[in-house]
Amino acid sequence: MKKFYIVALICLIGAAVIFTFVYFSGEKTNKDAGAETISYNFQVRPILSDKCYACHGPDANKREAGLRLDIEKEAYKALKDNPKAHAIVPGKPGLSELYIRVSTTDTAIMMPPASSNLPTLTEAEVVIIKKWIEEGAKYEPHWAFVPPQKAPLPKVKNKTWPKNEIDHFVLSKMEEHGLTPNEEADKERLLRRIALDITGLPPTPGMIDSFAKSTDPNAYEKMIDALLQQPAYGERMAIPWLDAARYADSHGYQDDNYRSQWPWRDWVIHAFNENLSYDKFITWQLAGDLIPDATKEQILATGFNRNHKITEEGGVIDEEYRVEYVVDRTNTLGTAILGMTIECAKCHDHKYDPISQKNFYQLSAFFNSIKEVGLESTVGGSDTYAKNPRMDITREDLQGVLNFITSTDTAGLQVSVMKDMDTARKTYILSRGVYDQHAEEVQPGTPKSIMAFPDDLPKNRLGLSEWLFDAKHPLTARVFVNRVWQEIFGRGIVKSANDFGMQGDLPTNPKLLDWLAVDFRENGWNIKRLVKQIYMSATYRQSSVISPEKLKADPQNIYLSYAPRIRMNAEMIRDMALASSGLLQPVIGGPSVKPYQPPGLWELATSGRGSLATYKQDHGDKLYRRGLYTFIKRTVPPPSMMIFDASNRDQCEVKRSRTNTPLQALIMMNDPTILEASVALADHLTQRKEKTEAAVTEAFLRIINRHPDKQEQDILIQYFNEQDAWFKANPENIAKVTKVGEYKMKSAPGPEVAALARLVQVIYNMEEAITKT
C-alpha cells in the first residue's frame, strides 16, 4: 500500500511539473505571439468602424447614448447615462465598458445589440480590443493623412528570389501568410504580358522569336527599355488618365453636341511619351495658364479642367450650371489626385473623413474664377463661345510648340482651356449645395486635416499645385503609385483607388505603398522609372499558374504569390484584333473616329438637333485606329466598348469594373471589327501559301502570342479541315464569311480562306486571347 502511495505521489508531482511547464510555456508563447503593438489604424479602427460606428460614430443624427468612439477625447469621456463609467479606460480593459460589452455573453448588455443586426465581435477581435486597451488605447491619425516614410527592407527567408526592393516587401507578406512565389513565366507569356502592359499592343511574331532565342542575360530589361520608347506607350498610359479626366468628344446632357477637345487628349499622349514628370504633368493641367510666360503647350494642358459636361439646352439657369462645373472640377481634384471622396462635403460636413463643407468650398474657390458661363451655346441658336476661354490652334503651332498634334486640318481649331477673370469671383458655402443659397463667404484654401496650407503659397491654382507636391503631402504620391499598381496588377495596394479616406480599404501592404510613394517623389516624380521598377521585379515576372493550395489560402491573390490573370480593357481588345490581323493604322493623335456601330443607336438617344443627331460612320484607314481614338458621345458611348466596361466619361473614374457576361462573348463572335480582322488575317495567311500547320501556328502566334501545344494544334487543324470541307460542299456560303466590313481581299475568296477566317475567329474567341496572363 505504501508503495502505491509513493508511485501516486511521483505521478502527481510529474503531472504538476508538466502542467507548470505547459502553462508557462503557453503563456510565453502567447505573449511572444502578441508581442507586436496593436495598431489602431490597421487592427482596431476597422473593428470599430464595422461593428460600432453605426450607433457610436461620426453621424450625429444616428449616434446613441451620446457616445462617440471615432474621436479619442470623446471615447474617453464619462458615459452620459452613467458618469462613473467610461467606455474606454486606457490600460484597464476590466473598467472599460467597451471591452465589457463586446466580450460578454449577456444579451441584455451585449454590444452590438441583436436589434442592430450587426454581427458580434469574433474572439480574435475581442482579444485585439482588450490588448489595445491594455497598451493604453492610443488613437492614431488616419494612416493616409500621415506623410509616407521609407521603411527598411523587411527580412525574408528566401534571399535569392528578390530582384529589387519591391520583392522584399511582397515576399515578406507571402512568407507571413505561409505562401511561396511562383516560378518565372516562360519567355513567350512574359513578353506578351510586358508588351500589353507597356504599349497596349501584342508583340509581333518577330519580337517573340527574337526574345525566345536570345541568350543575353539583359534581354528582358532591354525589351522593356525598347517598349518604353515606342509611341504606343503614351497611348497605353493615356487611357486611364482620360477616364480620370472625363475626356469625351461631346458636351453631354440633352443635346450632347460636338466638342473639339481632342488636341488635349493628344497632349496627354505626348506628355507620357516625353516622360513629363508627374508634378509637371499635374501642375500644367491644373494651372498651366498661371505659370509665368506660359507656353501654348502649358495652356493646352489646362483643358483637363474643361473636360466636364456642358449644357446647351435653352431655358436652363446659367448660374446653376456654371456652379455645377466648378463643383465638377473640385470633385475631380478629390478623386483623380487626392484619392478622396470630397464630394460628400458639398452639402454637409463629411460624415467619415475630416473634410468640412467649408473645406469643400474653399477648394472650389480655386476653380470659381474661370471666365465662363453655364450655357455654352444653344444648338441652332445664339452662340456664347466668346464668353468662355479657348485657345486657337494654328498651322504655325503644328510646326512649333504643338508639333505633336499630327492632324493637318486643324487650322482654326479652338480648344477649351482655363483662364481666370481679372477680378476673382466671391465664393460662398452653399446651403445643402444649392447654387443660389449663399451662406458664409470663403477664400481659397486646403483642408488642414490633410496637410496644413503654407501661408506663403499663392491663393490660386498654381499655389494649389505647390501644396499637392509639397514633400510633406501625404496623399499625392501614394494615390498615383497605387493607381499605377492597379493598372498593372488589376488591384491597387489600396483596393479603393478613389477613397483613401476612413471608409476606404486599408492597404494590403502599407510599407510597400509608402516605400514606392517616397521613392517616386525622391526620384523626381519620374513615371517611366516607376513603371520600369515594377516591371523589373520578380513579383511581376511570376507565372500566372494557380495551384489549388494557393487558391484556397489566398483566393483573391492579395499577396501576389502568382501573377494575376486580368481581362484586357475594351480599347486593348479592339487593338489586339486590329494589330494581330495587320489592319491597325498606327497613327498617333488626330480627331476621334467613328468605326462600325449598330444602326439607329444614336438616333434613339438624341434630341434630333446638332451635328451629332445622326451617326456618320468613317471609312478607310479611320476604321482601323486604336480604341482610344474612338469617338465618345456621352449619351451614346461606343456600345461594344461599353460591354467590355469602358467608361462613358460622364465623370471622373479611376477604376473600371471588370464584368464577365454573355454579351462579351457575343461581341467576340459577331462584332464587325472582329469578323473583319478574322478575314484580313486569313487573307494574309492564304497569300503566303503555307501549309495548314504553318498557317495555324502563325495565326495562334499573332493572337495568343505563343506557339500552340500539340493538342491545341491538332484540334485547330481538325476544325480547319472540317470547315474547308463544308465550304467546298457549300460554296454559296463563302461570301457570307469573307465579305465583312470594308476590307478588300487580295486572295480569291475560296473555301480555304473562308475556313481560315473561321479558324482565326475561333482563336479570337479563346479566353486567353483577351486575357493578360
C-alpha positions in Angstrom: 0.0 0.0 0.0 2.8 2.3 0.9 4.4 1.6 -2.4 1.2 2.6 -4.2 1.1 6.0 -2.4 4.7 6.6 -3.3 4.0 5.9 -7.0 0.9 8.0 -6.9 2.8 10.9 -5.4 5.5 10.7 -8.0 2.8 10.7 -10.7 1.2 13.8 -9.2 4.5 15.6 -8.9 5.3 14.7 -12.5 1.9 15.9 -13.7 2.3 19.2 -11.8 5.7 19.7 -13.4 4.3 19.0 -16.8 1.3 21.3 -16.2 3.6 24.1 -15.0 5.9 23.7 -18.0 3.0 23.7 -20.4 1.2 26.6 -18.7 4.2 28.9 -18.6 5.4 27.8 -22.0 2.0 28.5 -23.4 1.9 31.9 -21.6 5.3 32.8 -23.0 4.2 31.7 -26.5 1.1 33.7 -26.3 3.0 36.8 -25.1 5.5 36.3 -27.9 2.8 35.9 -30.5 1.2 39.1 -29.5 4.5 41.0 -28.7 3.9 43.4 -31.6 2.0 46.5 -30.5 -1.6 46.6 -31.7 -2.2 49.1 -34.5 -5.2 51.4 -34.1 -5.3 52.1 -37.8 -4.9 48.6 -39.2 -6.4 46.4 -36.4 -8.7 48.4 -34.1 -10.4 51.0 -36.2 -11.7 48.5 -38.8 -13.5 46.6 -36.0 -15.0 49.8 -34.5 -16.0 51.0 -38.0 -17.7 47.8 -38.9 -19.3 46.9 -35.5 -19.7 50.2 -33.5 -19.8 53.3 -35.7 -23.4 52.8 -36.8 -24.5 53.9 -33.4 -21.4 55.5 -31.9 -19.6 57.0 -34.9 -19.4 60.3 -36.7 -23.0 60.6 -37.8 -24.6 62.8 -35.1 -28.1 62.0 -36.3 -27.7 58.3 -35.6 -25.5 58.5 -32.6 -26.9 56.8 -29.4 -26.2 57.4 -25.7 -24.0 60.4 -26.5 -21.1 58.0 -27.1 -18.7 58.7 -30.0 -15.9 56.2 -30.5 -14.1 57.6 -33.5 -12.5 60.5 -31.7 -10.1 59.9 -28.8 -11.2 62.6 -26.4 -14.9 61.7 -26.9 -14.3 58.0 -26.4 -12.5 58.7 -23.0 -15.4 60.8 -21.6 -17.7 59.6 -18.8 -20.8 57.9 -20.2 -23.9 60.1 -20.5 -26.1 57.7 -18.6 -23.5 56.7 -16.0 -21.0 59.4 -15.2 -19.0 57.0 -13.0 -18.3 54.7 -16.0 -16.2 55.2 -19.2 -16.3 53.4 -22.5 -12.5 53.3 -22.5 -10.2 53.5 -19.6 -6.7 53.3 -21.0 -4.7 50.5 -19.6 -7.7 48.9 -17.8 -10.0 46.8 -20.0 -11.8 45.5 -16.9 -13.1 49.0 -16.2 -13.8 49.8 -19.9 -17.4 49.4 -20.9 -16.4 48.9 -24.5 -14.5 45.7 -23.6 -17.1 44.6 -21.1 -19.9 44.9 -23.6 -18.2 43.3 -26.6 -16.9 40.4 -24.5 -20.0 39.5 -22.5 -22.5 36.7 -23.4 -25.3 38.6 -21.5 -27.6 39.6 -24.3 -29.1 42.4 -22.1 -25.9 44.4 -22.3 -24.0 42.8 -25.2 -22.8 45.2 -27.9 -23.6 45.4 -30.8 -27.1 44.6 -29.7 -29.1 42.0 -31.5 -31.5 44.7 -32.7 -28.7 46.4 -34.7 -28.4 43.3 -37.0 -24.7 43.8 -36.8 -22.5 40.7 -36.2 -20.9 40.3 -32.8 -17.2 40.6 -32.5 -15.2 37.4 -33.1 -12.9 36.0 -30.3 -9.9 37.4 -32.2 -11.5 40.8 -32.4 -12.3 40.9 -28.7 -8.6 39.9 -28.0 -7.4 42.8 -30.2 -9.7 45.3 -28.3 -8.5 44.0 -25.0 -4.9 44.2 -25.9 -5.3 47.7 -27.4 -6.8 49.0 -24.2 -4.1 47.3 -22.1 -1.5 49.1 -24.2 -3.1 52.5 -23.5 -5.9 52.6 -26.1 -3.9 55.1 -28.2 -5.6 56.6 -31.2 -3.6 57.4 -34.3 -4.2 59.9 -37.1 -5.7 58.2 -40.2 -2.8 56.4 -42.0 -3.4 58.2 -45.3 -3.0 61.6 -43.6 0.4 60.8 -42.2 3.3 61.6 -44.6 4.7 58.3 -46.0 8.1 57.2 -44.9 10.6 54.7 -46.3 10.7 51.6 -44.1 13.8 49.5 -44.1 13.6 46.5 -46.4 12.0 43.6 -44.5 14.0 40.5 -43.9 12.9 37.4 -45.9 13.8 33.7 -45.8 14.1 33.2 -49.5 17.0 35.6 -50.1 17.6 34.5 -53.7 14.2 35.4 -55.1 14.0 39.3 -54.8 15.3 41.2 -57.8 14.6 44.7 -56.4 13.2 46.4 -53.3 9.6 45.7 -54.3 10.1 42.0 -54.0 11.3 42.2 -50.4 8.0 43.8 -49.3 5.9 41.4 -51.4 7.8 38.3 -50.3 7.7 39.3 -46.7 3.9 39.3 -46.8 3.8 36.0 -48.7 6.0 34.3 -46.1 4.0 35.9 -43.3 0.9 34.0 -44.7 2.7 30.8 -45.5 2.9 31.4 -49.2 5.8 31.0 -51.7 6.2 32.7 -55.1 5.6 31.1 -58.4 8.5 30.4 -60.8 9.1 33.0 -63.5 6.7 32.9 -66.5 8.1 31.4 -69.7 9.5 33.8 -72.3 6.5 33.9 -74.6 4.0 34.7 -71.9 6.3 37.2 -70.2 6.9 39.0 -73.5 3.1 39.2 -74.2 2.4 40.5 -70.7 5.1 43.2 -70.8 4.1 44.3 -74.4 0.4 44.6 -73.5 1.2 46.5 -70.2 3.6 49.0 -71.8 2.1 49.5 -75.3 -1.4 48.0 -75.1 -0.5 46.0 -78.2 0.5 42.4 -78.6 4.1 41.5 -79.6 4.8 40.7 -83.2 5.9 37.1 -84.2 9.4 38.6 -84.9 9.6 40.0 -81.4 8.5 36.7 -79.9 11.1 34.8 -82.0 13.9 37.2 -81.2 13.2 37.3 -77.4 12.8 33.5 -77.2 16.2 32.8 -78.9 18.1 35.5 -77.1 20.8 34.3 -74.6 21.5 37.9 -73.4 21.0 38.0 -69.6 19.8 41.5 -70.0 17.3 40.8 -72.9 14.3 41.3 -70.7 15.4 44.8 -69.5 16.4 45.8 -73.0 13.0 44.8 -74.2 11.4 46.9 -71.5 13.5 49.9 -72.5 12.7 49.4 -76.2 8.9 49.2 -75.5 9.0 52.3 -73.3 10.4 54.3 -76.2 7.6 53.3 -78.6 5.0 56.0 -79.2 2.4 53.3 -78.3 3.5 53.6 -74.7 2.0 57.1 -74.4 -1.3 55.8 -76.0 -1.5 53.0 -73.4 -0.8 55.2 -70.4 -3.2 57.8 -71.6 -6.3 55.6 -71.4 -6.7 55.5 -67.6 -5.9 59.2 -67.4 -8.6 60.0 -70.0 -11.1 58.2 -67.7 -9.9 60.2 -64.7 -10.1 63.4 -66.7 -13.6 62.6 -68.1 -12.4 63.3 -71.7 -15.1 62.9 -74.4 -16.0 64.2 -77.8 -19.3 65.7 -76.9 -20.7 68.0 -74.4 -23.2 65.7 -72.6 -26.6 66.5 -71.2 -29.6 66.5 -73.6 -28.3 67.9 -76.9 -24.9 66.4 -76.4 -23.3 68.3 -79.3 -19.7 68.1 -80.7 -16.8 69.4 -78.8 -13.2 69.7 -80.1 -11.1 68.7 -77.1 -9.0 66.0 -78.9 -5.8 68.2 -79.0 -5.8 68.0 -75.2 -6.0 64.2 -75.5 -3.1 64.3 -77.9 -1.1 66.4 -75.4 -1.7 63.7 -72.7 -0.2 61.0 -75.1 2.7 63.4 -75.8 3.3 64.1 -72.1 3.6 60.4 -71.3 5.9 59.7 -74.3 8.1 62.7 -73.3 8.1 61.3 -69.7 7.0 64.6 -68.3 7.4 64.3 -64.5 4.2 63.7 -62.6 4.5 67.0 -60.7 4.6 69.0 -64.0 2.0 66.7 -65.6 -0.5 67.7 -62.9 0.7 71.3 -62.4 0.3 72.1 -66.1 -3.2 70.6 -66.2 -4.4 72.5 -63.0 -2.6 75.8 -63.6 -0.6 75.9 -66.8 -2.1 79.2 -67.7 -0.8 80.7 -64.4 2.8 79.7 -65.0 4.9 82.9 -65.7 5.4 83.2 -69.5 3.2 80.1 -70.1 3.7 78.3 -73.4 0.9 77.2 -75.6 1.5 73.6 -74.6 1.1 74.5 -70.9 -2.1 76.4 -71.6 -3.4 73.5 -73.7 -2.8 71.1 -70.8 -5.4 73.0 -68.7 -8.1 71.6 -71.0 -8.1 68.9 -68.2 -10.4 71.2 -66.1 -12.6 72.0 -69.1 -13.5 68.4 -70.0 -16.6 68.3 -67.8 -20.1 68.1 -69.3 -21.5 71.4 -70.6 -25.2 72.1 -71.2 -26.6 73.6 -74.5 -30.2 73.3 -73.6 -32.1 76.6 -73.9 -34.0 77.7 -70.8 -31.5 76.4 -68.2 -30.4 78.7 -65.4 -26.9 79.9 -66.4 -25.5 80.3 -62.9 -26.8 76.9 -61.8 -24.8 75.1 -64.4 -21.7 77.4 -64.0 -21.6 76.4 -60.3 -22.1 72.7 -61.4 -18.9 73.0 -63.5 -17.0 74.4 -60.5 -18.2 71.5 -58.4 -17.2 69.0 -61.0 -13.6 70.4 -61.1 -13.5 70.2 -57.3 -14.7 66.6 -57.2 -12.3 65.6 -60.0 -9.4 67.1 -57.9 -10.5 65.0 -55.0 -11.0 61.7 -56.9 -8.2 61.9 -59.5 -5.4 63.4 -57.5 -6.2 63.3 -53.8 -8.0 59.9 -53.8 -10.7 61.3 -51.5 -14.5 61.4 -51.7 -14.6 65.1 -51.0 -17.8 65.4 -53.0 -19.6 64.2 -49.9 -18.9 67.6 -48.3 -20.8 69.6 -51.0 -24.0 69.6 -49.0 -22.8 68.9 -45.4 -19.6 68.1 -43.4 -18.2 64.7 -44.5 -19.7 62.1 -42.2 -16.5 60.0 -42.1 -13.5 62.0 -43.2 -12.2 65.2 -41.6 -13.4 67.3 -44.6 -15.9 70.0 -43.7 -18.4 71.7 -46.0 -16.3 74.8 -45.6 -13.2 72.8 -46.8 -15.1 71.8 -49.9 -16.0 75.4 -50.9 -12.5 76.6 -50.0 -11.2 74.1 -52.6 -13.9 75.1 -55.1 -12.8 78.7 -54.8 -9.6 77.8 -56.7 -11.8 77.0 -59.7 -14.5 79.6 -59.3 -12.9 82.5 -61.1 -12.8 81.0 -64.6 -14.2 83.3 -67.2 -17.1 81.1 -68.3 -20.9 80.9 -68.4 -23.1 77.9 -67.6 -24.9 77.8 -71.0 -22.2 77.0 -73.6 -24.5 77.7 -76.5 -27.9 76.6 -77.8 -28.0 74.2 -80.7 -29.2 76.2 -83.7 -29.5 79.4 -81.6 -27.3 82.1 -80.1 -23.6 81.3 -79.5 -21.8 82.2 -76.3 -18.4 80.8 -77.3 -16.7 84.2 -77.0 -17.6 84.2 -73.3 -15.7 81.0 -72.5 -11.8 80.7 -72.5 -10.5 79.0 -75.6 -7.1 78.6 -77.3 -6.7 78.8 -81.1 -4.5 76.3 -82.8 -2.9 77.5 -86.0 -0.8 75.8 -88.7 2.2 77.6 -87.2 1.5 75.8 -83.9 1.7 72.4 -85.6 5.3 73.2 -86.8 6.3 74.7 -83.4 5.5 74.0 -79.8 2.4 71.9 -80.6 4.0 69.8 -83.3 2.9 66.6 -81.5 -0.6 67.3 -83.0 -0.3 65.4 -86.3 -3.5 66.4 -87.9 -3.1 68.7 -90.9 -6.6 70.1 -90.9 -6.6 71.9 -87.5 -6.4 75.4 -88.8 -8.9 77.5 -86.9 -9.5 74.8 -84.3 -10.4 76.0 -80.8 -9.8 74.1 -77.5 -11.4 74.9 -74.2 -8.8 75.9 -71.6 -8.5 77.7 -68.3 -8.3 81.4 -67.8 -9.1 83.4 -64.7 -11.0 86.7 -64.7 -9.2 89.9 -63.8 -11.2 90.1 -60.6 -11.9 86.9 -58.6 -15.4 85.8 -58.0 -16.7 85.6 -54.5 -17.1 82.1 -53.2 -19.7 81.1 -50.7 -20.7 78.0 -48.8 -23.8 76.8 -50.5 -26.6 75.6 -48.1 -27.3 72.0 -49.0 -25.3 72.6 -52.2 -27.9 74.7 -53.8 -26.3 77.2 -56.3 -28.1 80.3 -55.1 -28.3 79.6 -51.3 -25.3 81.6 -50.2 -24.0 81.2 -46.7 -20.6 82.2 -45.3 -18.1 83.7 -47.8 -14.8 81.7 -48.0 -11.4 82.2 -49.5 -9.3 79.6 -51.5 -7.8 77.1 -49.0 -6.9 73.5 -48.4 -8.0 71.1 -45.7 -5.7 71.2 -42.7 -6.6 67.6 -41.9 -4.7 66.5 -45.0 -1.8 68.9 -44.6 -1.6 72.5 -43.2 -1.7 75.3 -46.0 1.6 77.1 -46.1 0.9 80.7 -45.7 3.5 81.7 -48.4 1.7 79.9 -51.2 -0.3 82.0 -53.7 -4.1 81.6 -53.3 -4.6 80.4 -56.8 -4.4 77.1 -58.8 -0.6 77.4 -59.0 -0.4 77.5 -55.2 -2.8 74.6 -55.0 -0.4 72.6 -57.2 2.5 73.5 -55.0 0.5 72.3 -52.0 -0.1 69.0 -53.7 3.6 68.4 -54.4 4.9 69.5 -51.1 7.3 66.9 -49.7 5.1 66.5 -46.7 1.9 66.0 -48.6 0.6 62.5 -47.5 -1.7 61.7 -50.5 -0.4 62.8 -53.9 2.4 60.3 -54.4 0.5 57.4 -52.6 -2.6 57.9 -54.8 -0.7 57.8 -58.1 1.7 54.9 -57.4 -1.4 53.0 -56.2 -3.2 53.6 -59.5 -0.1 52.5 -61.5 0.0 49.3 -59.4 -3.7 48.8 -60.0 -3.3 49.2 -63.8 -0.5 46.6 -63.8 -1.8 44.0 -61.3 -5.5 44.6 -61.6 -5.9 45.7 -58.0 -4.3 48.5 -56.1 -2.4 48.1 -52.9 -5.3 50.2 -51.7 -8.3 48.5 -53.4 -10.5 51.6 -53.2 -8.4 53.7 -55.6 -10.9 56.6 -55.3 -11.1 56.5 -51.5 -8.1 56.7 -49.2 -10.3 58.0 -46.5 -11.6 56.3 -43.4 -14.2 54.3 -45.2 -11.8 53.2 -47.9 -9.9 49.9 -48.0 -6.8 49.5 -45.9 -3.6 49.0 -47.9 -2.7 45.3 -48.1 1.0 46.1 -47.9 1.3 49.6 -46.3 5.1 49.6 -46.1 5.4 48.8 -49.8 2.9 51.6 -50.7 4.8 54.1 -48.6 8.2 53.0 -49.9 7.0 53.3 -53.5 5.5 56.8 -52.8 8.6 58.2 -51.2 10.9 56.6 -53.8 8.8 58.1 -56.6 9.0 61.6 -55.1 12.7 61.3 -54.3 13.4 60.4 -57.9 11.8 63.4 -59.5 8.3 62.0 -59.9 9.7 60.0 -62.9 6.8 57.9 -64.3 8.8 55.8 -66.7 11.2 54.9 -63.9 8.3 53.9 -61.6 6.7 51.5 -64.1 10.1 50.0 -65.1 10.8 49.4 -61.5 7.6 47.4 -61.2 8.2 45.5 -64.5 11.7 44.5 -63.4 10.5 43.0 -60.2 10.4 39.2 -59.6 6.8 39.8 -58.4 5.7 41.0 -61.9 7.6 38.2 -63.7 5.9 35.3 -62.0 3.9 32.7 -63.8 0.1 33.0 -63.5 -0.4 29.3 -62.9 -2.7 28.9 -59.9 -2.3 25.9 -57.6 -5.3 24.6 -55.6 -3.4 25.3 -52.4 -2.8 29.0 -53.3 -6.4 29.4 -54.5 -7.6 28.1 -51.1 -5.1 30.1 -49.0 -5.4 33.4 -50.9 -8.3 33.3 -53.3 -8.1 36.9 -54.3 -4.3 36.8 -54.7 -3.9 39.7 -52.3 -0.3 38.7 -51.5 0.7 38.2 -55.2 2.2 34.7 -54.9 1.3 34.3 -58.6 0.8 36.7 -61.5 -2.9 37.8 -61.8 -4.9 36.9 -64.8 -6.6 40.1 -66.0 -9.2 40.5 -68.8 -7.9 43.2 -71.1 -9.7 46.6 -71.2 -12.1 47.5 -74.0 -9.6 49.5 -76.0 -6.9 46.8 -75.7 -9.3 44.1 -77.0 -10.0 46.2 -80.1 -6.3 47.0 -80.6 -5.3 43.3 -80.2 -7.7 42.3 -83.1 -6.5 45.1 -85.4 -2.8 44.6 -84.6 -2.8 40.8 -84.9 -4.7 41.0 -88.3 -2.4 43.6 -89.8 -5.3 46.2 -90.0 -4.1 48.6 -87.3 -3.3 52.1 -88.5 -0.6 53.3 -86.1 -1.1 57.0 -86.5 -0.7 59.0 -83.2 -3.4 61.5 -82.4 -5.9 63.4 -84.5 -9.6 63.8 -84.4 -11.6 61.0 -83.0 -13.1 58.4 -85.4 -16.4 56.6 -85.8 -15.9 52.9 -86.5 -18.7 50.3 -87.2 -21.7 50.6 -84.9 -25.2 49.1 -85.0 -27.5 51.4 -86.9 -30.1 53.5 -85.1 -28.5 53.8 -81.6 -27.6 57.5 -81.8 -30.9 58.4 -83.3 -32.8 56.7 -80.5 -31.0 58.7 -77.8 -30.7 62.2 -79.4 -32.7 65.4 -79.2 -32.5 65.4 -83.0 -30.5 68.6 -83.1 -26.9 69.4 -83.8 -24.1 67.8 -85.8 -24.3 64.6 -83.8 -28.0 63.9 -84.4 -27.1 61.0 -86.7 -24.2 58.6 -86.8 -21.9 59.1 -89.8 -19.5 56.2 -89.9 -16.0 56.9 -91.0 -14.3 54.9 -93.8 -10.9 53.7 -95.0 -8.0 53.9 -92.6 -10.1 55.6 -90.0 -11.9 52.4 -89.3 -8.7 50.8 -88.1 -7.5 53.3 -85.5 -6.7 52.3 -81.9 -9.5 52.2 -79.4 -8.6 55.4 -77.5 -9.4 57.3 -80.7 -13.0 56.0 -80.9 -15.5 58.9 -80.8 -17.1 59.1 -77.4 -20.6 60.6 -77.4 -21.5 60.8 -73.7 -25.2 59.9 -74.1 -24.5 57.1 -76.5 -20.9 55.8 -75.8 -19.4 53.1 -78.1 -21.6 50.1 -77.4 -19.1 47.3 -77.9 -16.6 49.1 -75.7 -19.2 49.7 -73.0 -20.0 45.9 -73.0 -16.3 45.5 -72.0 -16.7 48.1 -69.2 -15.2 51.2 -70.8 -16.0 54.5 -69.2 -18.7 56.7 -70.6 -16.7 59.7 -69.4 -19.6 61.3 -67.6 -17.5 62.0 -64.6 -14.1 61.2 -63.1 -13.5 57.5 -62.9 -10.2 56.0 -61.6 -11.2 52.3 -61.6 -13.2 50.4 -64.2 -15.4 47.5 -63.4 -14.4 44.1 -64.8 -17.5 42.1 -65.5 -17.9 38.7 -67.2 -21.1 38.5 -69.2 -22.5 36.5 -72.2 -22.8 39.8 -74.1 -19.0 39.9 -74.3 -18.9 36.5 -75.9 -21.5 37.7 -78.4 -19.3 40.7 -79.3 -16.3 38.5 -79.9 -18.4 36.3 -82.2 -20.3 38.9 -84.1 -18.7 42.4 -83.9 -17.8 43.6 -87.4 -14.3 44.6 -86.3 -13.5 41.0 -85.0 -15.0 39.4 -88.1 -13.1 41.8 -90.4 -9.9 41.1 -88.6 -10.5 37.4 -89.0 -10.9 37.8 -92.8 -7.9 40.1 -93.0 -5.6 37.6 -91.2 -6.9 34.7 -93.1 -6.3 36.6 -96.4 -2.7 37.3 -95.3 -2.1 33.6 -94.4 -3.6 32.4 -97.7 -1.3 34.7 -99.7 1.7 33.2 -98.0 0.6 29.8 -99.4 1.9 27.9 -96.3 0.8 24.5 -95.2 -2.1 24.3 -92.9 0.1 23.5 -89.9 2.2 26.6 -90.5 -0.9 28.8 -91.1 -2.4 27.6 -87.8 0.8 28.2 -85.9 1.2 31.8 -87.3 -2.5 32.7 -86.5 -2.1 31.4 -83.0 1.2 33.2 -82.6 -0.2 36.5 -83.8 -3.2 36.4 -81.5 -2.2 34.3 -78.4 1.5 35.3 -78.8 2.8 31.8 -78.1 3.3 28.6 -80.0 0.3 26.2 -79.7 0.9 22.9 -77.9 0.3 19.6 -79.8 -3.2 19.2 -78.5 -4.2 22.8 -79.4 -2.6 22.4 -82.9 -4.4 19.1 -83.6 -7.8 20.5 -82.5 -7.4 23.6 -84.7 -6.2 21.7 -87.7 -9.1 19.3 -87.4 -11.5 22.3 -87.2 -9.9 23.9 -90.3 -10.3 20.6 -92.2 -14.0 20.3 -91.2 -14.7 23.9 -92.3 -12.7 23.6 -95.5 -14.8 20.5 -96.5 -18.0 22.3 -95.5 -17.3 25.4 -97.6 -16.3 23.2 -100.6 -19.7 21.5 -100.3 -21.5 24.8 -99.7 -19.6 27.4 -101.8 -22.6 29.8 -101.7 -21.8 30.5 -98.0 -18.2 31.7 -98.7 -19.2 35.3 -99.4 -21.2 35.4 -96.1 -17.9 34.9 -94.2 -15.4 36.8 -96.4 -17.4 39.9 -97.3 -17.3 41.7 -94.0 -16.7 45.4 -93.5 -14.7 47.5 -96.0 -11.7 45.2 -96.2 -10.7 44.4 -99.7 -9.3 40.8 -100.0 -6.1 40.2 -102.0 -6.8 36.5 -102.4 -9.6 34.8 -104.3 -12.4 34.2 -101.8 -12.4 30.4 -101.9 -13.1 27.6 -99.4 -9.6 27.8 -97.9 -9.7 31.5 -97.0 -13.2 31.1 -95.6 -12.2 28.1 -93.5 -9.1 30.1 -92.3 -11.3 33.0 -91.3 -13.5 30.7 -89.2 -10.4 29.3 -87.6 -9.0 32.7 -86.8 -12.3 33.7 -85.3 -12.2 30.6 -83.0 -8.7 31.7 -81.8 -10.0 35.3 -81.2 -12.7 33.7 -79.0 -10.3 31.8 -76.8 -10.3 33.1 -73.2 -6.5 33.6 -73.5 -6.9 36.0 -76.5 -8.5 38.7 -74.3 -6.7 37.9 -71.0 -3.4 39.1 -69.8 -1.8 36.0 -68.2 
